[in-house]
Amino acid sequence: MKHKIINTRADWIEQVQIAFTQKRLTAFGGACSIVAKFLERIQFRDWLVAHVTVQERSPNATRIFL
């Protein structure tokens, strides 16, 4: 979801535009997005599926979601 840029002031660092919105973001929110991108880049989900076996034993268990 793209957010509207409220403030028209934007700075450029080399070829990257830095702009600010009214949306609040915590330090953990920013760190989580960086870690998520890293895990996606190293294809961690594919490695996890290939190397970690999950056995559902509970009769109330739902199917594994990937």
PDBQT receptor file of N, H, CA, C and O in Angstrom, charges set to zero:
ATOM      1  N   MET A   1       0.838  -1.168   0.000  1.00  0.00    +0.000 N 
ATOM      2  CA  MET A   1       0.000   0.000   0.000  1.00  0.00    +0.000 C 
ATOM      3  C   MET A   1       0.888   1.237   0.000  1.00  0.00    +0.000 C 
ATOM      4  O   MET A   1       1.733   1.393   0.882  1.00  0.00    +0.000 OA
ATOM      5  N   LYS A   2       0.709   2.093  -0.954  1.00  0.00    +0.000 N 
ATOM      6  H   LYS A   2       0.023   1.966  -1.670  1.00  0.00    +0.000 HD
ATOM      7  CA  LYS A   2       1.494   3.324  -1.011  1.00  0.00    +0.000 C 
ATOM      8  C   LYS A   2       0.771   4.409  -0.227  1.00  0.00    +0.000 C 
ATOM      9  O   LYS A   2      -0.456   4.502  -0.242  1.00  0.00    +0.000 OA
ATOM     10  N   HIS A   3       1.556   5.215   0.449  1.00  0.00    +0.000 N 
ATOM     11  H   HIS A   3       2.553   5.139   0.461  1.00  0.00    +0.000 HD
ATOM     12  CA  HIS A   3       0.998   6.298   1.244  1.00  0.00    +0.000 C 
ATOM     13  C   HIS A   3       1.235   7.614   0.528  1.00  0.00    +0.000 C 
ATOM     14  O   HIS A   3       2.273   7.827  -0.098  1.00  0.00    +0.000 OA
ATOM     15  N   LYS A   4       0.265   8.475   0.634  1.00  0.00    +0.000 N 
ATOM     16  H   LYS A   4      -0.578   8.302   1.142  1.00  0.00    +0.000 HD
ATOM     17  CA  LYS A   4       0.380   9.788   0.033  1.00  0.00    +0.000 C 
ATOM     18  C   LYS A   4       1.440  10.601   0.765  1.00  0.00    +0.000 C 
ATOM     19  O   LYS A   4       1.492  10.606   1.995  1.00  0.00    +0.000 OA
ATOM     20  N   ILE A   5       2.262  11.271   0.019  1.00  0.00    +0.000 N 
ATOM     21  H   ILE A   5       2.219  11.267  -0.981  1.00  0.00    +0.000 HD
ATOM     22  CA  ILE A   5       3.262  12.136   0.637  1.00  0.00    +0.000 C 
ATOM     23  C   ILE A   5       2.582  13.463   0.958  1.00  0.00    +0.000 C 
ATOM     24  O   ILE A   5       2.192  14.205   0.057  1.00  0.00    +0.000 OA
ATOM     25  N   ILE A   6       2.445  13.753   2.247  1.00  0.00    +0.000 N 
ATOM     26  H   ILE A   6       2.762  13.151   2.979  1.00  0.00    +0.000 HD
ATOM     27  CA  ILE A   6       1.797  14.981   2.686  1.00  0.00    +0.000 C 
ATOM     28  C   ILE A   6       2.755  16.158   2.561  1.00  0.00    +0.000 C 
ATOM     29  O   ILE A   6       2.408  17.202   2.009  1.00  0.00    +0.000 OA
ATOM     30  N   ASN A   7       3.942  15.979   3.073  1.00  0.00    +0.000 N 
ATOM     31  H   ASN A   7       4.224  15.131   3.522  1.00  0.00    +0.000 HD
ATOM     32  CA  ASN A   7       4.948  17.029   3.063  1.00  0.00    +0.000 C 
ATOM     33  C   ASN A   7       5.614  17.036   1.686  1.00  0.00    +0.000 C 
ATOM     34  O   ASN A   7       6.094  16.002   1.223  1.00  0.00    +0.000 OA
ATOM     35  N   THR A   8       5.644  18.181   1.042  1.00  0.00    +0.000 N 
ATOM     36  H   THR A   8       5.254  19.021   1.418  1.00  0.00    +0.000 HD
ATOM     37  CA  THR A   8       6.245  18.253  -0.287  1.00  0.00    +0.000 C 
ATOM     38  C   THR A   8       7.761  18.322  -0.228  1.00  0.00    +0.000 C 
ATOM     39  O   THR A   8       8.425  18.209  -1.259  1.00  0.00    +0.000 OA
ATOM     40  N   ARG A   9       8.327  18.508   0.977  1.00  0.00    +0.000 N 
ATOM     41  H   ARG A   9       7.788  18.600   1.814  1.00  0.00    +0.000 HD
ATOM     42  CA  ARG A   9       9.776  18.562   1.122  1.00  0.00    +0.000 C 
ATOM     43  C   ARG A   9      10.354  17.156   0.989  1.00  0.00    +0.000 C 
ATOM     44  O   ARG A   9       9.978  16.251   1.735  1.00  0.00    +0.000 OA
ATOM     45  N   ALA A  10      11.236  16.983   0.071  1.00  0.00    +0.000 N 
ATOM     46  H   ALA A  10      11.541  17.717  -0.535  1.00  0.00    +0.000 HD
ATOM     47  CA  ALA A  10      11.881  15.687  -0.125  1.00  0.00    +0.000 C 
ATOM     48  C   ALA A  10      13.350  15.919  -0.413  1.00  0.00    +0.000 C 
ATOM     49  O   ALA A  10      13.724  16.870  -1.100  1.00  0.00    +0.000 OA
ATOM     50  N   ASP A  11      14.160  15.051   0.112  1.00  0.00    +0.000 N 
ATOM     51  H   ASP A  11      13.857  14.279   0.670  1.00  0.00    +0.000 HD
ATOM     52  CA  ASP A  11      15.604  15.150  -0.095  1.00  0.00    +0.000 C 
ATOM     53  C   ASP A  11      16.061  14.004  -0.990  1.00  0.00    +0.000 C 
ATOM     54  O   ASP A  11      15.443  12.939  -1.023  1.00  0.00    +0.000 OA
ATOM     55  N   TRP A  12      17.144  14.238  -1.709  1.00  0.00    +0.000 N 
ATOM     56  H   TRP A  12      17.646  15.103  -1.682  1.00  0.00    +0.000 HD
ATOM     57  CA  TRP A  12      17.713  13.209  -2.568  1.00  0.00    +0.000 C 
ATOM     58  C   TRP A  12      19.097  12.860  -2.056  1.00  0.00    +0.000 C 
ATOM     59  O   TRP A  12      19.908  13.745  -1.780  1.00  0.00    +0.000 OA
ATOM     60  N   ILE A  13      19.368  11.560  -1.928  1.00  0.00    +0.000 N 
ATOM     61  H   ILE A  13      18.709  10.841  -2.151  1.00  0.00    +0.000 HD
ATOM     62  CA  ILE A  13      20.701  11.073  -1.604  1.00  0.00    +0.000 C 
ATOM     63  C   ILE A  13      21.100  10.168  -2.761  1.00  0.00    +0.000 C 
ATOM     64  O   ILE A  13      20.558   9.074  -2.920  1.00  0.00    +0.000 OA
ATOM     65  N   GLU A  14      22.035  10.624  -3.551  1.00  0.00    +0.000 N 
ATOM     66  H   GLU A  14      22.474  11.513  -3.422  1.00  0.00    +0.000 HD
ATOM     67  CA  GLU A  14      22.416   9.973  -4.808  1.00  0.00    +0.000 C 
ATOM     68  C   GLU A  14      21.159   9.795  -5.649  1.00  0.00    +0.000 C 
ATOM     69  O   GLU A  14      20.584  10.793  -6.084  1.00  0.00    +0.000 OA
ATOM     70  N   GLN A  15      20.705   8.562  -5.898  1.00  0.00    +0.000 N 
ATOM     71  H   GLN A  15      21.172   7.752  -5.545  1.00  0.00    +0.000 HD
ATOM     72  CA  GLN A  15      19.531   8.363  -6.746  1.00  0.00    +0.000 C 
ATOM     73  C   GLN A  15      18.302   7.937  -5.952  1.00  0.00    +0.000 C 
ATOM     74  O   GLN A  15      17.315   7.489  -6.536  1.00  0.00    +0.000 OA
ATOM     75  N   VAL A  16      18.349   8.069  -4.642  1.00  0.00    +0.000 N 
ATOM     76  H   VAL A  16      19.151   8.433  -4.167  1.00  0.00    +0.000 HD
ATOM     77  CA  VAL A  16      17.243   7.653  -3.792  1.00  0.00    +0.000 C 
ATOM     78  C   VAL A  16      16.561   8.883  -3.217  1.00  0.00    +0.000 C 
ATOM     79  O   VAL A  16      17.207   9.736  -2.609  1.00  0.00    +0.000 OA
ATOM     80  N   GLN A  17      15.249   8.969  -3.413  1.00  0.00    +0.000 N 
ATOM     81  H   GLN A  17      14.724   8.276  -3.907  1.00  0.00    +0.000 HD
ATOM     82  CA  GLN A  17      14.495  10.078  -2.862  1.00  0.00    +0.000 C 
ATOM     83  C   GLN A  17      14.003   9.709  -1.463  1.00  0.00    +0.000 C 
ATOM     84  O   GLN A  17      13.394   8.657  -1.266  1.00  0.00    +0.000 OA
ATOM     85  N   ILE A  18      14.271  10.573  -0.513  1.00  0.00    +0.000 N 
ATOM     86  H   ILE A  18      14.765  11.427  -0.674  1.00  0.00    +0.000 HD
ATOM     87  CA  ILE A  18      13.827  10.391   0.862  1.00  0.00    +0.000 C 
ATOM     88  C   ILE A  18      12.681  11.368   1.089  1.00  0.00    +0.000 C 
ATOM     89  O   ILE A  18      12.853  12.581   0.967  1.00  0.00    +0.000 OA
ATOM     90  N   ALA A  19      11.506  10.827   1.421  1.00  0.00    +0.000 N 
ATOM     91  H   ALA A  19      11.367   9.841   1.521  1.00  0.00    +0.000 HD
ATOM     92  CA  ALA A  19      10.342  11.674   1.679  1.00  0.00    +0.000 C 
ATOM     93  C   ALA A  19       9.672  11.212   2.964  1.00  0.00    +0.000 C 
ATOM     94  O   ALA A  19       9.833  10.062   3.373  1.00  0.00    +0.000 OA
ATOM     95  N   PHE A  20       8.933  12.094   3.590  1.00  0.00    +0.000 N 
ATOM     96  H   PHE A  20       8.803  13.028   3.257  1.00  0.00    +0.000 HD
ATOM     97  CA  PHE A  20       8.295  11.782   4.861  1.00  0.00    +0.000 C 
ATOM     98  C   PHE A  20       6.780  11.836   4.707  1.00  0.00    +0.000 C 
ATOM     99  O   PHE A  20       6.242  12.679   3.990  1.00  0.00    +0.000 OA
ATOM    100  N   THR A  21       6.102  10.919   5.396  1.00  0.00    +0.000 N 
ATOM    101  H   THR A  21       6.539  10.233   5.979  1.00  0.00    +0.000 HD
ATOM    102  CA  THR A  21       4.644  10.901   5.421  1.00  0.00    +0.000 C 
ATOM    103  C   THR A  21       4.186  11.112   6.858  1.00  0.00    +0.000 C 
ATOM    104  O   THR A  21       5.008  11.213   7.769  1.00  0.00    +0.000 OA
ATOM    105  N   GLN A  22       2.897  11.177   7.055  1.00  0.00    +0.000 N 
ATOM    106  H   GLN A  22       2.229  11.095   6.315  1.00  0.00    +0.000 HD
ATOM    107  CA  GLN A  22       2.336  11.319   8.390  1.00  0.00    +0.000 C 
ATOM    108  C   GLN A  22       2.236   9.974   9.109  1.00  0.00    +0.000 C 
ATOM    109  O   GLN A  22       1.928   9.936  10.301  1.00  0.00    +0.000 OA
ATOM    110  N   LYS A  23       2.492   8.870   8.402  1.00  0.00    +0.000 N 
ATOM    111  H   LYS A  23       2.743   8.901   7.435  1.00  0.00    +0.000 HD
ATOM    112  CA  LYS A  23       2.402   7.539   9.001  1.00  0.00    +0.000 C 
ATOM    113  C   LYS A  23       3.525   7.353  10.009  1.00  0.00    +0.000 C 
ATOM    114  O   LYS A  23       4.685   7.651   9.724  1.00  0.00    +0.000 OA
ATOM    115  N   ARG A  24       3.169   6.856  11.195  1.00  0.00    +0.000 N 
ATOM    116  H   ARG A  24       2.227   6.614  11.427  1.00  0.00    +0.000 HD
ATOM    117  CA  ARG A  24       4.161   6.611  12.239  1.00  0.00    +0.000 C 
ATOM    118  C   ARG A  24       4.816   5.257  12.016  1.00  0.00    +0.000 C 
ATOM    119  O   ARG A  24       4.163   4.300  11.601  1.00  0.00    +0.000 OA
ATOM    120  N   LEU A  25       6.093   5.186  12.291  1.00  0.00    +0.000 N 
ATOM    121  H   LEU A  25       6.623   5.964  12.628  1.00  0.00    +0.000 HD
ATOM    122  CA  LEU A  25       6.842   3.943  12.162  1.00  0.00    +0.000 C 
ATOM    123  C   LEU A  25       7.787   3.836  13.346  1.00  0.00    +0.000 C 
ATOM    124  O   LEU A  25       8.580   4.741  13.609  1.00  0.00    +0.000 OA
ATOM    125  N   THR A  26       7.693   2.720  14.057  1.00  0.00    +0.000 N 
ATOM    126  H   THR A  26       7.049   1.985  13.843  1.00  0.00    +0.000 HD
ATOM    127  CA  THR A  26       8.577   2.530  15.202  1.00  0.00    +0.000 C 
ATOM    128  C   THR A  26       9.926   2.006  14.720  1.00  0.00    +0.000 C 
ATOM    129  O   THR A  26      10.073   1.591  13.570  1.00  0.00    +0.000 OA
ATOM    130  N   ALA A  27      10.890   2.032  15.604  1.00  0.00    +0.000 N 
ATOM    131  H   ALA A  27      10.771   2.369  16.538  1.00  0.00    +0.000 HD
ATOM    132  CA  ALA A  27      12.213   1.505  15.263  1.00  0.00    +0.000 C 
ATOM    133  C   ALA A  27      12.127   0.016  14.952  1.00  0.00    +0.000 C 
ATOM    134  O   ALA A  27      12.807  -0.471  14.048  1.00  0.00    +0.000 OA
ATOM    135  N   PHE A  28      11.296  -0.706  15.695  1.00  0.00    +0.000 N 
ATOM    136  H   PHE A  28      10.743  -0.310  16.429  1.00  0.00    +0.000 HD
ATOM    137  CA  PHE A  28      11.151  -2.134  15.443  1.00  0.00    +0.000 C 
ATOM    138  C   PHE A  28      10.473  -2.393  14.102  1.00  0.00    +0.000 C 
ATOM    139  O   PHE A  28      10.797  -3.368  13.425  1.00  0.00    +0.000 OA
ATOM    140  N   GLY A  29       9.550  -1.542  13.718  1.00  0.00    +0.000 N 
ATOM    141  H   GLY A  29       9.287  -0.749  14.268  1.00  0.00    +0.000 HD
ATOM    142  CA  GLY A  29       8.891  -1.692  12.423  1.00  0.00    +0.000 C 
ATOM    143  C   GLY A  29       9.885  -1.562  11.284  1.00  0.00    +0.000 C 
ATOM    144  O   GLY A  29       9.830  -2.328  10.322  1.00  0.00    +0.000 OA
ATOM    145  N   GLY A  30      10.783  -0.612  11.381  1.00  0.00    +0.000 N 
ATOM    146  H   GLY A  30      10.828   0.010  12.163  1.00  0.00    +0.000 HD
ATOM    147  CA  GLY A  30      11.807  -0.440  10.350  1.00  0.00    +0.000 C 
ATOM    148  C   GLY A  30      12.779  -1.595  10.333  1.00  0.00    +0.000 C 
ATOM    149  O   GLY A  30      13.165  -2.068   9.264  1.00  0.00    +0.000 OA
ATOM    150  N   ALA A  31      13.181  -2.060  11.509  1.00  0.00    +0.000 N 
ATOM    151  H   ALA A  31      12.868  -1.676  12.378  1.00  0.00    +0.000 HD
ATOM    152  CA  ALA A  31      14.118  -3.186  11.595  1.00  0.00    +0.000 C 
ATOM    153  C   ALA A  31      13.484  -4.460  11.052  1.00  0.00    +0.000 C 
ATOM    154  O   ALA A  31      14.142  -5.242  10.366  1.00  0.00    +0.000 OA
ATOM    155  N   CYS A  32      12.217  -4.668  11.356  1.00  0.00    +0.000 N 
ATOM    156  H   CYS A  32      11.682  -4.033  11.913  1.00  0.00    +0.000 HD
ATOM    157  CA  CYS A  32      11.532  -5.879  10.878  1.00  0.00    +0.000 C 
ATOM    158  C   CYS A  32      11.448  -5.899   9.362  1.00  0.00    +0.000 C 
ATOM    159  O   CYS A  32      11.601  -6.957   8.752  1.00  0.00    +0.000 OA
ATOM    160  N   SER A  33      11.211  -4.761   8.747  1.00  0.00    +0.000 N 
ATOM    161  H   SER A  33      11.087  -3.901   9.242  1.00  0.00    +0.000 HD
ATOM    162  CA  SER A  33      11.128  -4.748   7.288  1.00  0.00    +0.000 C 
ATOM    163  C   SER A  33      12.490  -5.037   6.660  1.00  0.00    +0.000 C 
ATOM    164  O   SER A  33      12.561  -5.671   5.607  1.00  0.00    +0.000 OA
ATOM    165  N   ILE A  34      13.563  -4.584   7.290  1.00  0.00    +0.000 N 
ATOM    166  H   ILE A  34      13.505  -4.070   8.146  1.00  0.00    +0.000 HD
ATOM    167  CA  ILE A  34      14.907  -4.865   6.782  1.00  0.00    +0.000 C 
ATOM    168  C   ILE A  34      15.221  -6.356   6.910  1.00  0.00    +0.000 C 
ATOM    169  O   ILE A  34      15.744  -6.965   5.977  1.00  0.00    +0.000 OA
ATOM    170  N   VAL A  35      14.903  -6.941   8.063  1.00  0.00    +0.000 N 
ATOM    171  H   VAL A  35      14.478  -6.447   8.821  1.00  0.00    +0.000 HD
ATOM    172  CA  VAL A  35      15.140  -8.371   8.268  1.00  0.00    +0.000 C 
ATOM    173  C   VAL A  35      14.288  -9.191   7.307  1.00  0.00    +0.000 C 
ATOM    174  O   VAL A  35      14.768 -10.181   6.756  1.00  0.00    +0.000 OA
ATOM    175  N   ALA A  36      13.049  -8.803   7.098  1.00  0.00    +0.000 N 
ATOM    176  H   ALA A  36      12.659  -7.998   7.546  1.00  0.00    +0.000 HD
ATOM    177  CA  ALA A  36      12.166  -9.529   6.180  1.00  0.00    +0.000 C 
ATOM    178  C   ALA A  36      12.726  -9.514   4.758  1.00  0.00    +0.000 C 
ATOM    179  O   ALA A  36      12.718 -10.542   4.082  1.00  0.00    +0.000 OA
ATOM    180  N   LYS A  37      13.203  -8.379   4.306  1.00  0.00    +0.000 N 
ATOM    181  H   LYS A  37      13.210  -7.544   4.856  1.00  0.00    +0.000 HD
ATOM    182  CA  LYS A  37      13.810  -8.291   2.968  1.00  0.00    +0.000 C 
ATOM    183  C   LYS A  37      15.049  -9.168   2.864  1.00  0.00    +0.000 C 
ATOM    184  O   LYS A  37      15.270  -9.818   1.842  1.00  0.00    +0.000 OA
ATOM    185  N   PHE A  38      15.863  -9.187   3.924  1.00  0.00    +0.000 N 
ATOM    186  H   PHE A  38      15.684  -8.659   4.754  1.00  0.00    +0.000 HD
ATOM    187  CA  PHE A  38      17.062 -10.015   3.932  1.00  0.00    +0.000 C 
ATOM    188  C   PHE A  38      16.691 -11.498   3.826  1.00  0.00    +0.000 C 
ATOM    189  O   PHE A  38      17.270 -12.228   3.022  1.00  0.00    +0.000 OA
ATOM    190  N   LEU A  39      15.731 -11.938   4.635  1.00  0.00    +0.000 N 
ATOM    191  H   LEU A  39      15.261 -11.344   5.288  1.00  0.00    +0.000 HD
ATOM    192  CA  LEU A  39      15.317 -13.343   4.599  1.00  0.00    +0.000 C 
ATOM    193  C   LEU A  39      14.729 -13.716   3.242  1.00  0.00    +0.000 C 
ATOM    194  O   LEU A  39      14.930 -14.830   2.758  1.00  0.00    +0.000 OA
ATOM    195  N   GLU A  40      14.011 -12.794   2.639  1.00  0.00    +0.000 N 
ATOM    196  H   GLU A  40      13.848 -11.889   3.032  1.00  0.00    +0.000 HD
ATOM    197  CA  GLU A  40      13.471 -13.036   1.299  1.00  0.00    +0.000 C 
ATOM    198  C   GLU A  40      14.599 -13.162   0.274  1.00  0.00    +0.000 C 
ATOM    199  O   GLU A  40      14.552 -14.016  -0.611  1.00  0.00    +0.000 OA
ATOM    200  N   ARG A  41      15.595 -12.318   0.399  1.00  0.00    +0.000 N 
ATOM    201  H   ARG A  41      15.634 -11.624   1.118  1.00  0.00    +0.000 HD
ATOM    202  CA  ARG A  41      16.709 -12.320  -0.554  1.00  0.00    +0.000 C 
ATOM    203  C   ARG A  41      17.536 -13.602  -0.481  1.00  0.00    +0.000 C 
ATOM    204  O   ARG A  41      18.002 -14.094  -1.509  1.00  0.00    +0.000 OA
ATOM    205  N   ILE A  42      17.724 -14.148   0.723  1.00  0.00    +0.000 N 
ATOM    206  H   ILE A  42      17.345 -13.748   1.558  1.00  0.00    +0.000 HD
ATOM    207  CA  ILE A  42      18.509 -15.384   0.855  1.00  0.00    +0.000 C 
ATOM    208  C   ILE A  42      17.621 -16.626   0.725  1.00  0.00    +0.000 C 
ATOM    209  O   ILE A  42      18.087 -17.748   0.928  1.00  0.00    +0.000 OA
ATOM    210  N   GLN A  43      16.359 -16.427   0.391  1.00  0.00    +0.000 N 
ATOM    211  H   GLN A  43      15.980 -15.516   0.226  1.00  0.00    +0.000 HD
ATOM    212  CA  GLN A  43      15.395 -17.517   0.160  1.00  0.00    +0.000 C 
ATOM    213  C   GLN A  43      15.292 -18.435   1.382  1.00  0.00    +0.000 C 
ATOM    214  O   GLN A  43      15.354 -19.660   1.273  1.00  0.00    +0.000 OA
ATOM    215  N   PHE A  44      15.135 -17.806   2.535  1.00  0.00    +0.000 N 
ATOM    216  H   PHE A  44      15.085 -16.811   2.623  1.00  0.00    +0.000 HD
ATOM    217  CA  PHE A  44      15.065 -18.533   3.792  1.00  0.00    +0.000 C 
ATOM    218  C   PHE A  44      13.848 -19.449   3.866  1.00  0.00    +0.000 C 
ATOM    219  O   PHE A  44      13.947 -20.551   4.407  1.00  0.00    +0.000 OA
ATOM    220  N   ARG A  45      12.719 -19.028   3.344  1.00  0.00    +0.000 N 
ATOM    221  H   ARG A  45      12.638 -18.134   2.905  1.00  0.00    +0.000 HD
ATOM    222  CA  ARG A  45      11.507 -19.852   3.383  1.00  0.00    +0.000 C 
ATOM    223  C   ARG A  45      11.720 -21.159   2.628  1.00  0.00    +0.000 C 
ATOM    224  O   ARG A  45      11.316 -22.217   3.109  1.00  0.00    +0.000 OA
ATOM    225  N   ASP A  46      12.344 -21.106   1.459  1.00  0.00    +0.000 N 
ATOM    226  H   ASP A  46      12.673 -20.246   1.068  1.00  0.00    +0.000 HD
ATOM    227  CA  ASP A  46      12.614 -22.320   0.681  1.00  0.00    +0.000 C 
ATOM    228  C   ASP A  46      13.549 -23.258   1.443  1.00  0.00    +0.000 C 
ATOM    229  O   ASP A  46      13.345 -24.472   1.451  1.00  0.00    +0.000 OA
ATOM    230  N   TRP A  47      14.578 -22.692   2.085  1.00  0.00    +0.000 N 
ATOM    231  H   TRP A  47      14.744 -21.706   2.079  1.00  0.00    +0.000 HD
ATOM    232  CA  TRP A  47      15.496 -23.514   2.876  1.00  0.00    +0.000 C 
ATOM    233  C   TRP A  47      14.766 -24.153   4.050  1.00  0.00    +0.000 C 
ATOM    234  O   TRP A  47      14.971 -25.330   4.349  1.00  0.00    +0.000 OA
ATOM    235  N   LEU A  48      13.926 -23.390   4.705  1.00  0.00    +0.000 N 
ATOM    236  H   LEU A  48      13.759 -22.435   4.463  1.00  0.00    +0.000 HD
ATOM    237  CA  LEU A  48      13.183 -23.887   5.856  1.00  0.00    +0.000 C 
ATOM    238  C   LEU A  48      12.272 -25.050   5.465  1.00  0.00    +0.000 C 
ATOM    239  O   LEU A  48      12.224 -26.059   6.168  1.00  0.00    +0.000 OA
ATOM    240  N   VAL A  49      11.561 -24.920   4.368  1.00  0.00    +0.000 N 
ATOM    241  H   VAL A  49      11.600 -24.101   3.797  1.00  0.00    +0.000 HD
ATOM    242  CA  VAL A  49      10.668 -25.985   3.902  1.00  0.00    +0.000 C 
ATOM    243  C   VAL A  49      11.465 -27.234   3.550  1.00  0.00    +0.000 C 
ATOM    244  O   VAL A  49      11.012 -28.349   3.811  1.00  0.00    +0.000 OA
ATOM    245  N   ALA A  50      12.640 -27.065   2.965  1.00  0.00    +0.000 N 
ATOM    246  H   ALA A  50      13.008 -26.160   2.752  1.00  0.00    +0.000 HD
ATOM    247  CA  ALA A  50      13.440 -28.204   2.538  1.00  0.00    +0.000 C 
ATOM    248  C   ALA A  50      14.134 -28.926   3.699  1.00  0.00    +0.000 C 
ATOM    249  O   ALA A  50      14.386 -30.127   3.608  1.00  0.00    +0.000 OA
ATOM    250  N   HIS A  51      14.445 -28.218   4.785  1.00  0.00    +0.000 N 
ATOM    251  H   HIS A  51      14.241 -27.242   4.859  1.00  0.00    +0.000 HD
ATOM    252  CA  HIS A  51      15.270 -28.802   5.834  1.00  0.00    +0.000 C 
ATOM    253  C   HIS A  51      14.585 -29.024   7.183  1.00  0.00    +0.000 C 
ATOM    254  O   HIS A  51      15.122 -29.743   8.025  1.00  0.00    +0.000 OA
ATOM    255  N   VAL A  52      13.435 -28.436   7.402  1.00  0.00    +0.000 N 
ATOM    256  H   VAL A  52      12.999 -27.852   6.718  1.00  0.00    +0.000 HD
ATOM    257  CA  VAL A  52      12.759 -28.572   8.689  1.00  0.00    +0.000 C 
ATOM    258  C   VAL A  52      11.443 -29.309   8.468  1.00  0.00    +0.000 C 
ATOM    259  O   VAL A  52      10.585 -28.860   7.708  1.00  0.00    +0.000 OA
ATOM    260  N   THR A  53      11.299 -30.442   9.140  1.00  0.00    +0.000 N 
ATOM    261  H   THR A  53      11.997 -30.807   9.757  1.00  0.00    +0.000 HD
ATOM    262  CA  THR A  53      10.094 -31.245   9.012  1.00  0.00    +0.000 C 
ATOM    263  C   THR A  53       9.104 -30.862  10.111  1.00  0.00    +0.000 C 
ATOM    264  O   THR A  53       9.466 -30.782  11.285  1.00  0.00    +0.000 OA
ATOM    265  N   VAL A  54       7.862 -30.628   9.720  1.00  0.00    +0.000 N 
ATOM    266  H   VAL A  54       7.568 -30.692   8.766  1.00  0.00    +0.000 HD
ATOM    267  CA  VAL A  54       6.811 -30.288  10.677  1.00  0.00    +0.000 C 
ATOM    268  C   VAL A  54       5.784 -31.407  10.650  1.00  0.00    +0.000 C 
ATOM    269  O   VAL A  54       5.255 -31.752   9.593  1.00  0.00    +0.000 OA
ATOM    270  N   GLN A  55       5.505 -31.972  11.820  1.00  0.00    +0.000 N 
ATOM    271  H   GLN A  55       5.934 -31.692  12.678  1.00  0.00    +0.000 HD
ATOM    272  CA  GLN A  55       4.493 -33.014  11.931  1.00  0.00    +0.000 C 
ATOM    273  C   GLN A  55       3.363 -32.491  12.794  1.00  0.00    +0.000 C 
ATOM    274  O   GLN A  55       3.577 -32.095  13.940  1.00  0.00    +0.000 OA
ATOM    275  N   GLU A  56       2.169 -32.492  12.246  1.00  0.00    +0.000 N 
ATOM    276  H   GLU A  56       1.996 -32.814  11.315  1.00  0.00    +0.000 HD
ATOM    277  CA  GLU A  56       1.000 -32.060  13.007  1.00  0.00    +0.000 C 
ATOM    278  C   GLU A  56       0.437 -33.265  13.737  1.00  0.00    +0.000 C 
ATOM    279  O   GLU A  56       0.120 -34.277  13.111  1.00  0.00    +0.000 OA
ATOM    280  N   ARG A  57       0.311 -33.169  15.049  1.00  0.00    +0.000 N 
ATOM    281  H   ARG A  57       0.569 -32.347  15.557  1.00  0.00    +0.000 HD
ATOM    282  CA  ARG A  57      -0.159 -34.293  15.845  1.00  0.00    +0.000 C 
ATOM    283  C   ARG A  57      -1.511 -34.026  16.494  1.00  0.00    +0.000 C 
ATOM    284  O   ARG A  57      -2.201 -34.968  16.885  1.00  0.00    +0.000 OA
ATOM    285  N   SER A  58      -1.891 -32.795  16.611  1.00  0.00    +0.000 N 
ATOM    286  H   SER A  58      -1.331 -32.030  16.293  1.00  0.00    +0.000 HD
ATOM    287  CA  SER A  58      -3.143 -32.462  17.272  1.00  0.00    +0.000 C 
ATOM    288  C   SER A  58      -4.321 -32.689  16.320  1.00  0.00    +0.000 C 
ATOM    289  O   SER A  58      -4.227 -32.355  15.139  1.00  0.00    +0.000 OA
ATOM    290  N   PRO A  59      -5.420 -33.249  16.813  1.00  0.00    +0.000 N 
ATOM    291  CA  PRO A  59      -6.596 -33.397  15.957  1.00  0.00    +0.000 C 
ATOM    292  C   PRO A  59      -7.224 -32.034  15.614  1.00  0.00    +0.000 C 
ATOM    293  O   PRO A  59      -8.021 -31.934  14.681  1.00  0.00    +0.000 OA
ATOM    294  N   ASN A  60      -6.866 -31.001  16.363  1.00  0.00    +0.000 N 
ATOM    295  H   ASN A  60      -6.219 -31.082  17.120  1.00  0.00    +0.000 HD
ATOM    296  CA  ASN A  60      -7.402 -29.663  16.100  1.00  0.00    +0.000 C 
ATOM    297  C   ASN A  60      -6.483 -28.843  15.203  1.00  0.00    +0.000 C 
ATOM    298  O   ASN A  60      -6.791 -27.696  14.880  1.00  0.00    +0.000 OA
ATOM    299  N   ALA A  61      -5.376 -29.419  14.805  1.00  0.00    +0.000 N 
ATOM    300  H   ALA A  61      -5.126 -30.351  15.067  1.00  0.00    +0.000 HD
ATOM    301  CA  ALA A  61      -4.396 -28.669  14.020  1.00  0.00    +0.000 C 
ATOM    302  C   ALA A  61      -4.953 -28.338  12.644  1.00  0.00    +0.000 C 
ATOM    303  O   ALA A  61      -5.691 -29.119  12.042  1.00  0.00    +0.000 OA
ATOM    304  N   THR A  62      -4.585 -27.177  12.174  1.00  0.00    +0.000 N 
ATOM    305  H   THR A  62      -3.986 -26.542  12.663  1.00  0.00    +0.000 HD
ATOM    306  CA  THR A  62      -4.932 -26.803  10.803  1.00  0.00    +0.000 C 
ATOM    307  C   THR A  62      -3.740 -27.143   9.913  1.00  0.00    +0.000 C 
ATOM    308  O   THR A  62      -2.641 -27.394  10.407  1.00  0.00    +0.000 OA
ATOM    309  N   ARG A  63      -3.959 -27.150   8.630  1.00  0.00    +0.000 N 
ATOM    310  H   ARG A  63      -4.852 -26.947   8.229  1.00  0.00    +0.000 HD
ATOM    311  CA  ARG A  63      -2.869 -27.496   7.724  1.00  0.00    +0.000 C 
ATOM    312  C   ARG A  63      -1.772 -26.440   7.791  1.00  0.00    +0.000 C 
ATOM    313  O   ARG A  63      -2.018 -25.291   8.157  1.00  0.00    +0.000 OA
ATOM    314  N   ILE A  64      -0.565 -26.849   7.432  1.00  0.00    +0.000 N 
ATOM    315  H   ILE A  64      -0.365 -27.782   7.135  1.00  0.00    +0.000 HD
ATOM    316  CA  ILE A  64       0.582 -25.938   7.447  1.00  0.00    +0.000 C 
ATOM    317  C   ILE A  64       0.376 -24.872   6.372  1.00  0.00    +0.000 C 
ATOM    318  O   ILE A  64       0.043 -25.187   5.230  1.00  0.00    +0.000 OA
ATOM    319  N   PHE A  65       0.574 -23.632   6.741  1.00  0.00    +0.000 N 
ATOM    320  H   PHE A  65       0.844 -23.376   7.669  1.00  0.00    +0.000 HD
ATOM    321  CA  PHE A  65       0.420 -22.522   5.804  1.00  0.00    +0.000 C 
ATOM    322  C   PHE A  65       1.780 -21.993   5.439  1.00  0.00    +0.000 C 
ATOM    323  O   PHE A  65       2.565 -21.636   6.318  1.00  0.00    +0.000 OA
ATOM    324  N   LEU A  66       2.076 -21.936   4.148  1.00  0.00    +0.000 N 
ATOM    325  H   LEU A  66       1.439 -22.226   3.434  1.00  0.00    +0.000 HD
ATOM    326  CA  LEU A  66       3.340 -21.359   3.683  1.00  0.00    +0.000 C 
ATOM    327  C   LEU A  66       3.073 -20.255   2.721  1.00  0.00    +0.000 C 
ATOM    328  O   LEU A  66       4.010 -19.639   2.213  1.00  0.00    +0.000 OA
TER     329      LEU A  66
